[in-house]
Amino acid sequence: MSQLHFRPLTPADYPLLLDWLQRPHVKEWWDDGDDTLEKVAAHYGDEDDTVRFLLIETDAAGATQPLGYFQYYLEPDDTVGIDQFLADAGRLGQGLGTQAVQAFCDLIIAERNPRRIILDPDPANGRAVRCYEKAGFRHYETVPTDEGHLAYMMARECEQYRG
């Protein structure tokens, strides 16, 4: 696999993000109602000091290829929450997700020095849960969400934390 890197999401990326958000493998687990360019711009144009919206890319054969969407947000107690998806369903189940999540955690640790990183997949999303376990996350509780679903709360402790 080529080198993975992250870059900030820009308004020029909104049409691409809108396309990705409509893909069945994404929409099944990530559906915030962002079904128009205006809604995407309103939702993802609201970055501040506590949240970052990023694209993950790879450089293959001299061309940059976007692979997916990643975001992180600050939580209390030196905790960072993350959400992410890979854009191409054909790339799932090949280890790319685990590699991308590990690279994302490395970026967050370098930028924010968190005590831990958390995420909250749907417990029925077995592929995501396995990916996150391979990336060092462990389940600690299952809780109901505001939307009436369940969240399978997982955390990765950051050994290099300097509080």
C-alpha positions in Angstrom: 0.0 0.0 0.0 1.2 3.5 -0.8 1.7 6.1 1.9 -1.4 7.4 3.6 -1.8 11.0 4.5 -4.5 13.3 5.8 -5.5 16.8 4.6 -8.2 19.2 5.8 -11.6 18.9 4.1 -12.2 22.0 1.9 -15.4 23.4 0.3 -14.0 22.0 -3.0 -14.4 18.5 -1.5 -18.1 18.9 -0.7 -19.4 17.4 -4.0 -17.1 14.3 -3.5 -18.2 14.0 0.1 -21.9 14.2 -0.9 -21.3 11.4 -3.4 -19.6 9.3 -0.8 -22.4 9.9 1.8 -25.0 8.5 -0.7 -23.1 5.2 -1.2 -25.0 2.3 0.3 -22.1 1.0 2.4 -21.7 4.4 3.9 -25.3 5.4 4.3 -26.1 2.2 6.1 -24.0 3.3 9.1 -23.6 7.1 8.5 -26.8 8.9 7.7 -27.0 12.4 9.1 -29.4 13.6 6.4 -26.7 15.3 4.4 -28.3 14.6 1.0 -27.8 17.9 -0.7 -24.7 20.0 -1.4 -26.2 22.7 0.8 -26.6 20.4 3.8 -23.1 19.0 3.4 -21.7 22.6 3.3 -23.7 23.6 6.4 -22.7 20.4 8.3 -19.0 20.1 7.3 -18.3 23.9 7.0 -18.6 24.3 10.7 -15.1 23.2 11.8 -13.7 24.9 14.9 -10.9 24.3 17.5 -12.7 21.3 18.9 -13.4 19.4 15.7 -11.4 18.6 12.5 -12.8 17.3 9.2 -10.2 15.5 7.0 -9.8 13.4 3.9 -7.4 10.5 3.9 -5.5 10.1 0.6 -2.8 7.9 -0.9 -0.3 8.7 -3.6 -0.3 5.9 -6.1 1.4 5.9 -9.5 2.2 9.6 -9.1 -1.5 10.6 -8.5 -3.3 11.5 -5.3 -6.3 9.3 -4.7 -8.9 10.2 -2.0 -9.8 7.1 0.1 -12.3 8.3 2.7 -13.5 10.8 5.3 -12.2 11.1 8.9 -13.1 13.5 11.7 -12.1 14.0 15.3 -13.6 16.0 18.1 -12.4 16.9 21.6 -14.2 15.3 24.6 -13.6 16.0 28.4 -10.7 14.4 30.3 -8.1 14.5 27.5 -10.3 12.2 25.3 -10.7 12.5 21.5 -13.6 11.0 19.7 -13.3 9.8 16.1 -15.6 8.9 13.2 -14.5 7.7 9.8 -15.4 5.8 6.6 -13.7 4.5 3.5 -15.4 5.7 0.3 -14.9 2.6 -1.9 -16.9 -0.5 -0.9 -14.5 -2.5 -3.0 -11.6 -1.6 -0.6 -13.4 -2.9 2.5 -12.1 -6.1 4.2 -8.6 -5.8 2.9 -6.8 -4.2 5.9 -6.9 -0.6 4.6 -9.4 0.5 7.3 -7.2 -0.8 10.1 -4.2 0.8 8.5 -6.1 4.1 8.1 -7.4 4.1 11.6 -4.0 3.4 13.1 -2.5 6.3 11.0 -5.3 8.6 12.1 -4.7 7.7 15.8 -1.0 8.5 15.2 -1.9 11.9 13.8 -4.2 12.7 16.7 -1.6 11.6 19.3 0.9 13.9 17.6 -1.5 16.8 17.4 -3.5 16.5 20.7 -1.7 14.1 23.1 -4.9 12.5 24.3 -5.2 10.1 27.2 -7.5 8.0 25.1 -9.3 7.9 21.8 -12.9 6.7 21.6 -15.3 5.7 18.9 -18.9 4.4 18.8 -19.8 2.0 16.0 -23.2 0.3 15.8 -22.9 -3.1 17.4 -24.3 -4.7 14.3 -21.4 -3.3 12.2 -19.2 -6.3 12.7 -16.7 -5.3 10.0 -16.1 -1.9 11.7 -15.8 -3.5 15.2 -13.2 -6.0 14.0 -11.3 -3.2 12.2 -11.2 -1.1 15.4 -10.2 -4.1 17.5 -7.2 -4.7 15.1 -6.3 -1.0 15.5 -6.1 -1.4 19.3 -9.6 -0.4 20.5 -11.4 -2.3 23.2 -15.2 -2.3 24.0 -16.1 -0.8 27.3 -19.9 -0.3 27.2 -22.9 -0.3 24.9 -25.2 2.7 25.3 -28.4 4.0 23.6 -28.0 7.0 21.3 -30.2 10.0 21.1 -31.6 8.5 17.8 -32.7 5.3 19.6 -29.9 3.1 18.2 -27.1 1.4 20.2 -23.5 2.6 20.3 -20.8 0.0 20.9 -18.3 2.3 22.8 -14.7 1.4 22.2 -11.5 3.1 23.5 -7.8 3.0 22.8 -5.6 4.1 25.6 -2.6 6.2 24.5 0.5 4.9 26.3 2.5 8.0 25.4 0.0 10.3 27.1 1.8 13.1 29.0 -0.9 14.8 31.2 
